[in-house]
Amino acid sequence: MTYKKRLTFLVLLDSLIVLSAIYVSVLTLHPTLQILKSETLLVSSIALLLSHHFFASFYKLYNKAWEYASVGELVAIAKAVSLSIMTTGIMQQLLVGDVYFRALMLAWMMHILLIGGSRFSWRVYRDRYIKSNTSHKRALIVGAGAAGTMLARQLLKNRDTEIIPVAFIDDDPKKYKLHILGLPVAGESKSIAKTVETLNIDRIVIAIPSLNKEDMKRIFEECSGTKAKTVIMPKIEDVMLGNVSVNQFRDVQVEDLLGREPVELNIESISKKLTGKTILVTGAGGSIGSEICRQVCKFQPEKLLLLGHGENSIYQIDMELKNKYKEEIKIVPVIADIQDRHRIFDVLETHKPDVVYHAAAHKHVPLMEYNPKEAVKNNVLGTKNVAEASDTFGVGTFVLVSSDKAVNPTNVMGSTKRIAEMVIQELDKHSDTKFVAVRFGNVLGSRGSVIPLFKKQILAGGPVTVTHPDMTRYFMTIPEASRLVMQAGALARGGEIFVLDMGEPVKIVDLAKNLITLSGFSEEEIGVRFSGIRPGEKMYEELLNEKEVHKEAVFPKIFIGKAVLEQEDEVHYLIEQFDRMSAGEISEYVLNLANKRKNNILLMAE
């Protein structure tokens, strides 16, 4: 219906209602036909009709979408009707000399009833019949607070959504059995499974923006025991900024279950290091490197150098950042191999960065077992090239992205990372550049990590392959890892190894089972198969060995150690003899060197 047709319909409908209200009220009080010929009724009818249309227009009753009518619309009707009745009473006094109060009160009640009923009947019809005739999913909203109420109201109003809210779940006992927007609060989170079965729920929507990771995991475990699909309401700030609508749900991600509460950054100290400076990120096209670039840009450096070997990945992050910061930051893509010493020195001499984040590395454990020389060339010699160039050209801070696999390493990749730490710690002794390392656990969703592999196996119908039922790993998110790198650079005094408090390690088999559930399957449908530990893999990972552990954090959730090494001669020997050694000799040498216990590792709290 067009606006003009709709307006005409509502004006005619209201005119009929107004005249009916005044005539019925008069006839009710004076049940004789003679009253219909009186001057008072004529004046009353005209006055009420004109005043109603005036106040209806003033309160925009003809412009409201009544299928979404709520308390606000009811208040507007009450105001318009009351003022039109009062105006009619004034006209009766002025033109007839008397006010027929009882008739006007009866007309007022009928007026509100008929005007309100005509409007709200459309909403009732729409909600009950139009929506019910379409295919829809019955939803249980977890969280009856402001966010959950906002979500329920939006879903009830939106005629195009396939999701119909039917109840709330909330852990606040004061809300139990209350009705919010006509929907009952059916119980607390541990009653989710029972409520889903009782109310025949198809969707569970988690609508608690303040939910911490531990509670999220607890609630999801309750949800995963049901047949309903679990989704999450978008963040309130994204809704307010218009980035998403309140009913644009996302699936629960494994990051929601395994991540911890984010580390709060010291913005002031990081700003001093980055704002207005020249920053170089090696491995800028990788998962960690590209996220470091995104985080760095928030601090408005003068220039950001994106250095990487793969042109496609560098092109992608270059275009992404230039589209967002092209007027604010000079972004320079640099195609270079860190193994090319001359090229690396040329880049640092040309741009003279203030801070270097060294994220370029070979990190795949089984592949490096088969290619130990390549692991040493990239992870050791490549790091040496970038570090020595940083020393030569006066870089202020150099941050090496290391790995938890560098602790008591049992594989080539971890050993090369430990030796890379030794290289920069040796340089730090006589350099004006502050050289530090940051050790990560496994990064959720990064290239080569276990999660993308599990997802592919699930999509293929399974089974999901896990090496051992007792294997555990520490996990962190890509943004969290990147923030730690920047905070480490701000805390650096030289020679430290920074480690994030990563909480409790997670069993890989539990991670696989969670992913299967999140993908909408059962463990019986996909299956989990144990394939055996691969070459170089450890059953458990460590972040600092027993001689490196310091009890107190130097920054919330960040620990720090300073290792004093006595085996730099053996590192030099490896580098000097590298071209003369076979792959087997290199593999054995780096493992022995990284694990040697004659080095006295002393920890000093900073």
MARBA-155516 format. One line per 5 residues: number of its first residue (from 1); for each residue x, y, z of C-alpha. Coordinates in steps of 0.001 Angstrom, whole numbers, plus 524288, in hexadecimal, padded with zeros to 5 digits. Layout:
! residues N
NUM) X Y Z; ... .
END
This chain:
! residues 606
1) 80000 80000 80000; 80577 80D62 7FC24; 8069C 81863 80619; 7FAF5 81FEE 80057; 7F236 813FE 80054 .
6) 7F66D 81084 80E0B; 7F3E0 81E76 812E0; 7E66A 81ECE 80C85; 7E2DE 811AF 81269; 7E70F 815CF 82029 .
11) 7DFF4 82304 81F63; 7D34C 81C70 81AF4; 7D4BC 811CA 8253E; 7D71E 81BC2 8300E; 7CBAD 82415 82B76 .
16) 7C2BD 8184F 82C66; 7C834 814F6 839F3; 7C6AA 822F9 83EF7; 7B89F 8244A 83A6A; 7B545 816BC 83F68 .
21) 7BB23 819EA 84CC4; 7B373 82682 84EA9; 7A692 8213F 84970; 7A73B 81469 850F7; 7AAB3 81B63 85DA6 .
26) 79F7D 8251D 85C33; 795A5 81A82 858B1; 79A56 81239 8640B; 79771 81D12 86DAB; 78B3E 82241 8669C .
31) 78509 816B5 85F90; 77B77 81ECA 85763; 77C45 8221A 84904; 778C4 8304A 84C18; 78675 832B2 85129 .
36) 78BF6 83028 84394; 785A4 83CD6 83EDA; 78B32 8454C 849BA; 79475 850A9 84775; 79D76 84B8E 85224 .
41) 7A01C 83EBE 84B02; 7A300 845E3 83E59; 7ACA3 84F1B 84508; 7B2CB 843DF 84C68; 7B45F 83B98 84034 .
46) 7BAB2 84659 83813; 7C37A 84AED 8433F; 7C80D 83D30 84688; 7CA55 839A1 8384B; 7D26D 845BA 83518 .
51) 7DA0A 845CA 841D9; 7DD24 83743 84087; 7E2EB 838EA 832EA; 7EAAB 844CA 83788; 7F0B5 83DFC 84345 .
56) 7F27D 83137 83BE0; 7FA67 838F3 831FB; 801DD 84005 83CC5; 805CE 8333B 84358; 80857 82CE1 8360C .
61) 7FEA2 821D2 837FA; 7FD2D 820E5 82948; 80BE7 81F65 82740; 80ED2 81470 830BB; 811CA 8068B 82CA2 .
66) 80756 7FFCD 834B6; 80C91 7F231 83246; 81778 7F63E 83BA9; 80E78 7FD23 84561; 812A2 7FD59 8538F .
71) 81086 80575 85FF4; 81517 811F7 8594B; 80A6A 81103 84F0D; 80024 80E3C 85990; 80433 81A91 860F0 .
76) 802FF 82283 85459; 7F51B 81D54 85246; 7F155 820A1 8604B; 7F66C 82E88 85ED4; 7EF8F 830E4 851D4 .
81) 7E286 82B5A 8568E; 7E2E1 83264 863AD; 7E5D8 83F90 85D81; 7DB48 83DCB 85335; 7D12E 83A85 85DE0 .
86) 7D583 8466A 865C2; 7D43B 84EF7 859A6; 7C692 8499E 8574A; 7C2BA 84CC9 86551; 7C7A4 85AC2 86396 .
91) 7BFD4 85C29 856F0; 7B39E 85707 85DCB; 7B534 86143 8685F; 7B782 86C43 85EAF; 7ACE6 868DE 854B1 .
96) 7A282 861C1 85CAE; 7A4EB 86743 86A38; 7A687 85A30 8710F; 7B017 84EAB 8715F; 7AA95 840F1 8706E .
101) 7B532 83B03 878FD; 7AFE9 82CFA 87A16; 7AE1D 82BBF 86B76; 7BBC4 8311F 868F3; 7C1FB 82790 872AF .
106) 7BB16 81C22 86C3A; 7BF0D 82132 85EE2; 7CD31 8227D 863D2; 7CD90 8144F 8681D; 7C78E 80F5D 85B66 .
111) 7D05B 81854 85382; 7DCE4 812E8 859A3; 7D7F3 804F4 858E1; 7D44F 805AD 84A77; 7DFE8 80DE9 845CF .
116) 7E9A6 805C5 84D9C; 7E302 7F913 84A03; 7E2EC 7FC31 83B7F; 7F188 7FEEB 83BDA; 7F636 7F418 844B9 .
121) 7ED9B 7E9DA 83E3B; 7F67D 7EACF 83252; 80274 7E7ED 83A8F; 7FBBB 7DC5E 84109; 7F76B 7D72A 833CE .
126) 8051C 7D8E0 82E3B; 80C02 7D295 839C5; 802CF 7C733 83B46; 7FEA2 7C3CC 82D88; 807B1 7C9A9 8236C .
131) 81409 7C55A 82A88; 80EBB 7B816 82E3D; 80BBB 7B50C 82024; 81A1A 7B651 81C84; 824D8 7ACA9 81FD7 .
136) 82B72 7B131 82C48; 83484 7AC9B 836FF; 8308C 7AD03 84538; 83B2F 7B40B 84CF2; 83F70 7B3B4 85B21 .
141) 846A5 7C029 85F29; 8513A 7BE4B 86965; 851BB 7CB03 870FE; 845DE 7D300 874F1; 84D64 7DF9D 876EA .
146) 84DC9 7EBC1 86E53; 85414 7E4C1 862C8; 84AEE 7D90F 8633F; 83EF3 7E1D8 8646B; 84387 7EA25 858F6 .
151) 84567 7DDE2 850F3; 83805 7D854 8547C; 8313C 7E523 85120; 8380E 7E5BA 843EB; 834B1 7D7AC 840A4 .
156) 82680 7D9AE 8447E; 8259F 7E5AC 83BD2; 82CB2 7E076 82FFB; 822EC 7D955 82773; 82D76 7D489 81E20 .
161) 835BD 7CD3B 82805; 83475 7BE88 828B7; 83751 7BE81 83752; 82C69 7BFF1 8414C; 83063 7C1D0 84FA6 .
166) 82860 7B986 858F6; 82F74 7BA87 86617; 83B10 7BFBF 86DB4; 8455B 7B901 875F3; 84C01 7C0EF 880A0 .
171) 8542E 7BDAA 88C9E; 84E49 7C8CF 8947A; 844A2 7C200 89DBF; 83CB4 7CE9B 89EED; 838B6 7CD79 890AA .
176) 83459 7BF51 8913B; 82608 7BD9F 88CFA; 824C4 7CBF3 88936; 81F99 7CF6B 87BBC; 8277F 7D92A 8739F .
181) 82125 7DE0A 86713; 81777 7D30A 868E9; 82237 7C8AF 8694C; 82474 7C099 875A2; 8318E 7BF61 87C8D .
186) 831BD 7B097 87C83; 83D1A 7AE4A 885D8; 84BC8 7AF36 887B6; 85687 7AA90 87EA1; 85733 79CCD 88412 .
191) 84906 79AE2 87FFD; 84BFC 79DD7 8719B; 84B24 78FA0 86D40; 83E0C 78D94 873FA; 83885 79A5D 86E9F .
196) 83CDB 79725 860BE; 835D2 78A1D 86156; 82990 78F76 86803; 827BD 79B2F 85EF2; 82C7E 7945B 8529B .
201) 83778 79E48 85080; 83EDD 79ED4 8438A; 8487C 7A9E6 8468E; 84F7F 7AE55 852CB; 85426 7BC73 85242 .
206) 85E4C 7C0A6 85C4A; 85BA1 7CF12 85EFD; 864C2 7D2CC 86A26; 86F39 7DC41 86531; 8763F 7DC69 8725B .
211) 8779F 7CD9B 872D1; 88571 7C968 87644; 88C3E 7BE01 86FAC; 88A6F 7B496 87AEE; 87BCA 7B6F1 87BA7 .
216) 87AC4 7B65F 86CDB; 880EF 7A8F3 86D00; 877DB 7A48C 877EE; 86BAB 7A94A 870DB; 87005 7A38F 863E9 .
221) 87210 79656 86A53; 863DB 796F6 86ED5; 85F7F 79AD9 8611C; 867A8 7907D 85A40; 85FFB 785DC 86136 .
226) 853AB 789D4 859B9; 84EF5 78877 84BBA; 84E1D 79738 84A0F; 85830 79F33 842A2; 85F48 7A92D 84B23 .
231) 8627E 7B6D2 84629; 86738 7C39B 84C35; 86131 7D119 84B7C; 86A77 7DB6B 845C2; 87151 7E513 84EB4 .
236) 868F6 7F077 8534E; 8732B 7FA4E 84EBB; 872AA 7F4A8 840ED; 863D9 7F5D3 8411F; 8646B 803E0 8460B .
241) 86E71 807A2 83BB1; 865D3 801CF 83122; 86FE1 7F7A1 82D16; 86620 7EC97 82F05; 857EB 7EB2B 832BA .
246) 85411 7E56F 83FBD; 84F10 7D8E8 8396E; 85B3C 7D625 83150; 85FF9 7CA97 8392D; 86D0A 7C3E3 83803 .
251) 87098 7B603 83B28; 877F2 7B305 8479E; 88661 7B25A 84423; 89098 7A9FC 84A9F; 8973A 7B6C6 84E9E .
256) 88B4C 7B9BD 856FC; 88DA2 7AD51 85EAA; 89C79 7AC9D 85F76; 8A0A1 7BAC4 85FF6; 8A272 7C1E7 86CA5 .
261) 89F08 7CF92 870E9; 8A77F 7D8A6 868A0; 8B3F2 7DE8E 86DF4; 8B228 7ED1B 8701F; 8BCDF 7F4C8 8694C .
266) 8C4A9 80018 86EC5; 8C047 80938 863EA; 8C904 8145F 86834; 8D5B1 80C8B 867EC; 8D267 8065F 85AC3 .
271) 8CED6 8139C 854FE; 8DC27 818F8 858BA; 8E289 80DD0 85139; 8DA0E 80E38 84519; 8D331 81B39 842DA .
276) 8DA1E 8232D 83872; 8E4C1 818CB 836CE; 8E934 80FC7 82BDC; 8E57B 80199 82E84; 8EA35 7F575 82736 .
281) 8E2BD 7E896 827FA; 8E905 7DC99 821E3; 8DFED 7D19C 81DE9; 8D5A1 7DC37 81C5B; 8CD28 7D3AC 813BB .
286) 8CBD7 7C8C2 81DC5; 8C15F 7C6E5 82812; 8C906 7CD13 83334; 8D07A 7D6E9 82AE1; 8C44F 7DC48 8242F .
291) 8BD2E 7DDC5 8312A; 8C8FE 7E4C4 836FB; 8C804 7EE36 82B7B; 8B991 7F0A4 82E34; 8BC19 7F2FB 83CA0 .
296) 8C7CB 7FBDC 839E6; 8BFB3 80469 830D0; 8B698 807DA 83C0E; 8C1FC 80F4A 84234; 8C430 817E5 8363A .
301) 8D25B 81542 8326B; 8D832 81E1E 8281F; 8DC55 812B3 81F84; 8D984 8041B 81FA2; 8E224 7FABB 817E8 .
306) 8DB76 7EDF5 81417; 8E690 7E473 81152; 8E3D2 7D6D7 80C3A; 8E834 7CCAD 80271; 8DAD9 7C94D 7FCBF .
311) 8D5ED 7D412 7F3E7; 8C798 7D019 7F481; 8C6A8 7D09A 80362; 8CE06 7DD92 803CE; 8C51E 7E304 7F944 .
316) 8B904 7DF4B 80124; 8BD40 7E59C 80DF4; 8C28F 7F163 8067A; 8B56C 7F3B6 7FFCC; 8ADD6 7F183 80C5E .
321) 8B5B5 7FB64 8141C; 8B6A5 8057D 80945; 8A7E3 8054B 80781; 8A66A 80862 815F9; 8B22C 8111E 818D5 .
326) 8B6AA 8167B 80BAA; 8B534 824AB 81009; 8BB5A 82299 81D71; 8C6C1 81901 81C67; 8D120 816E9 8120C .
331) 8D04B 8084C 80F68; 8DB93 80240 807BF; 8DADE 7F41F 802C1; 8E85A 7EDC7 8023E; 8EA5F 7E0E9 7FB22 .
336) 8F682 7DAEB 80122; 8FBCD 7CE0F 80654; 901CA 7CF08 813E9; 90C06 7C51B 80F5C; 910F4 7CF4A 8059E .
341) 91A54 7D6A3 80E71; 91DC5 7E139 80494; 90F74 7E437 801C6; 90BF2 7E4E2 8104E; 9172C 7EE23 8131E .
346) 9132A 7F686 80795; 90512 7F777 80C7E; 90917 7FB84 81A40; 9133C 8051B 8155D; 90922 80B79 80C64 .
351) 8FDEB 80C9A 81613; 904ED 80C72 82353; 8F976 80728 82B58; 8F7FC 80A71 839C0; 8F1C9 7FD66 83D5D .
356) 8F2DB 7F006 836CE; 8E8FD 7E525 83945; 8EF1A 7D8B5 833F7; 8E403 7CF2E 83120; 8E99B 7C877 82504 .
361) 8EC8D 7BA1D 82792; 8EA86 7AC0F 82399; 8E1AA 7A6A1 82E43; 8DBEF 7999E 829B1; 8E1ED 78F42 83299 .
366) 8E106 782D4 82A2C; 8E566 789FC 81DC2; 8F175 78F62 8247B; 8F4FC 781B5 82929; 8F65A 77E15 81ACF .
371) 8FCFA 78AE8 81714; 90648 78E8F 82226; 90F7F 7968C 819A3; 9043A 79F25 81514; 8FFE0 7A0CE 82330 .
376) 90D68 7A591 8271D; 90ECF 7AE42 81B15; 901F4 7B52B 81DBD; 9004C 7B4E2 82C72; 90E87 7B675 83090 .
381) 915F9 7BCCD 82564; 90A53 7C4F3 82133; 90885 7C9D7 82F1C; 9171E 7CCA0 82FF3; 91665 7D4CA 8237A .
386) 90AFF 7DD12 8281B; 9108E 7DE73 835DF; 91E2D 7E279 83169; 91883 7EC12 8279B; 9105D 7F1B8 832B7 .
391) 91CB3 7F333 83AE9; 92442 7F955 82FA0; 91A23 80387 82C38; 91619 8077D 839E3; 908B8 80140 83BB4 .
396) 9036F 804B2 84921; 8FC7C 7F7DE 84C4F; 8FCB3 7EA80 845DB; 8F217 7E0BF 849B5; 8F392 7D27F 845AD .
401) 8E731 7CA6E 844AE; 8EB57 7BD81 84AB8; 8E3F4 7B14D 84ED8; 8E0F6 7A8F0 85AA3; 8E775 79E14 852DD .
406) 8F483 7A4CD 855B2; 8F3B7 79FAC 863C0; 8FAD6 792A1 86556; 8F8FE 7907F 856A3; 8F719 782D1 8512A .
411) 8F5ED 7872D 84307; 8FDAD 78EDB 8390D; 8F40C 79A32 83853; 8F442 79C6F 84703; 90302 79B24 8474C .
416) 904DD 7A559 83CBB; 8FBE8 7AE8C 84419; 903EE 7AC84 85088; 91088 7AF23 8491D; 90A66 7BB59 84322 .
421) 907DB 7BFE4 8511F; 9162B 7BD5A 85439; 91A5A 7C54C 8485E; 912DD 7D17B 84C64; 9168B 7D001 85ABA .
426) 924E0 7CFB6 856E8; 9230C 7DBBE 84E60; 91C2C 7E2C9 85975; 92880 7E226 861D2; 92FE7 7EBED 8597E .
431) 92567 7F2FB 851AC; 91E18 7FFAB 853EF; 91226 7F8CE 84E3F; 9093C 7F242 85835; 907A8 7E41B 853ED .
436) 8FC7E 7DC46 85A06; 8F4C3 7CFF8 856E1; 8E66A 7CC8F 858C6; 8E24E 7BE6F 85A7C; 8D4D8 7BA5E 855C2 .
441) 8CCD4 7AE59 8578D; 8C4A8 7A983 84C39; 8BD3A 7B44D 84562; 8AEF4 7B178 8427C; 8ABD5 7B220 83405 .
446) 8B994 7B533 82F55; 8BE9E 7AF06 822DD; 8C326 7A133 82520; 8BC60 7A04B 83254; 8B3FB 794C7 83616 .
451) 8A6C1 79BA4 83555; 8A65D 79DF4 82683; 8AA62 78FB2 824C2; 89F80 78AEF 82DAA; 8958F 79364 82685 .
456) 89970 78DA0 81963; 89853 77FDA 81EC8; 88ACE 782CE 82449; 88635 78889 81750; 88B2C 77C43 81092 .
461) 882D4 773ED 8199A; 88DA2 76FE3 822FD; 893E1 769DC 82A22; 89B72 77462 83158; 8A944 76FA2 833AF .
466) 8AFAE 7722C 840E0; 8BD5F 76D66 84390; 8BB54 768E6 851A4; 8AFEA 76959 85B5A; 8B866 76FB3 865EC .
471) 8BF74 779C5 85D88; 8BD9F 787AF 86283; 8C10F 79531 85D6F; 8C01D 7A345 861E2; 8B788 7ABCF 85950 .
476) 8B613 7BA51 856DE; 8AF25 7C284 84CB5; 8B606 7C9AC 841A6; 8B284 7D74A 846F5; 8B72A 7D354 8547A .
481) 8C423 7CE88 84F03; 8C5F4 7DB2C 84773; 8C2F3 7E392 85340; 8CD11 7DC1F 85B15; 8D748 7DEF4 850B1 .
486) 8D4A9 7ED91 8516F; 8D435 7EDBC 86045; 8E11C 7E650 860B3; 8E743 7F0A8 85816; 8E27B 7FB32 8616C .
491) 8E7A5 7F3E7 86D70; 8F4C0 7F046 86741; 90149 7F37A 86E5D; 9096E 7E9A2 866FB; 90B7B 7DAEE 86726 .
496) 8FE47 7D708 86CCB; 8F56E 7CBE4 868FD; 8E72F 7CFD6 86AAF; 8DCC5 7C582 86CFF; 8CE0F 7C705 86E1E .
501) 8C6F4 7C084 87943; 8BF5D 7B727 870AD; 8B727 7B0FD 87B39; 8B4E2 7A26A 87AE7; 8B90D 79A1C 86F4D .
506) 8AE36 7944D 86707; 8AD0A 7863D 862B0; 8AD63 7856E 853E3; 8A2E8 77AE9 8540B; 899C3 78414 85B9A .
511) 89C6D 78EA0 85186; 898DA 78528 8469E; 88C2D 7814A 84D60; 88869 78F8F 84F75; 88AA9 79280 8411F .
516) 88245 786FC 83D11; 8772B 78BF9 845B3; 878E2 79A05 840F4; 877D6 7952C 832F8; 86A6E 78F74 835C7 .
521) 86E53 7811A 8364F; 86F4C 776DE 840D2; 87BA7 76F7A 8443F; 8752A 7630F 83F57; 872B9 7692A 831EB .
526) 88095 76E38 82FCD; 888FC 765E9 8389D; 89662 76828 83EAA; 8A204 75FC9 83AA9; 8AF22 75F66 841A5 .
531) 8BA59 75F3C 837EE; 8C64A 75EEC 840CC; 8D041 7693F 8445D; 8D730 76F06 8387C; 8E5FA 770CE 8373F .
536) 8EB01 77B41 84081; 8DE2C 77D39 847DD; 8DD84 77E30 856AF; 8D254 77940 85EE4; 8D232 785B2 866FE .
541) 8D761 79350 86434; 8DE72 79C65 86D9A; 8E007 7AB1E 86D38; 8EBC8 7AC9A 8764F; 8F456 7A1B3 87B6F .
546) 8F5FD 79F52 889E5; 901F0 7A82F 88AC7; 8FB45 7B35F 883DE; 8EEAF 7B446 88B8F; 8ECAD 7C099 89384 .
551) 8E0D6 7C10B 89C53; 8DD0E 7CF3E 89A8F; 8D7A4 7D547 88E1A; 8DDED 7E20B 889B9; 8D157 7E5DB 882E6 .
556) 8C3B4 7E01F 884BA; 8C43D 7D24A 87F22; 8D1FA 7D476 87994; 8DE1A 7CDF9 87F2A; 8EC18 7D146 87C0B .
561) 8F966 7CACF 87D01; 90749 7CE53 8797D; 9102A 7C352 87583; 91EED 7C463 876C7; 924CD 7BAD9 86CFF .
566) 9322F 7B485 86C70; 93176 7AD75 85F59; 93273 7B839 85551; 93EB6 7B1D1 84FCF; 936CE 7A5E1 84C09 .
571) 92C93 7AE72 8456E; 93778 7B4FC 83DAB; 93CCC 7A78C 83A1B; 92F8D 7A359 834CE; 92EA3 7AF99 82C7A .
576) 93C9B 7AE83 82776; 93BD4 79FF7 82461; 92DCF 7A020 81F60; 930FF 79E66 810E3; 93A1A 79306 813D9 .
581) 93079 78B6B 81C2F; 9268F 78163 81752; 91826 78224 81A96; 919B5 7774C 8249C; 9254F 77DDA 82B0B .
586) 91E02 78AC0 82BCC; 91209 78443 831A1; 91A1A 77D88 83C32; 92267 78999 83EE8; 9172A 7933B 8408F .
591) 90FE2 789EC 8498D; 91BDA 787EF 85218; 91F40 79653 85215; 911A8 79AFF 85595; 91053 79119 86088 .
596) 91DFE 7922B 86634; 91D95 793E2 874DA; 92B61 798FC 876D5; 925AB 7A68C 87462; 9223C 7ACDB 88135 .
601) 914EA 7B320 87F7F; 91319 7BD4A 889EE; 90683 7C49E 88BA8; 90641 7D294 88FB6; 8F969 7D945 892AE .
606) 8F879 7E61D 88B83 .
END
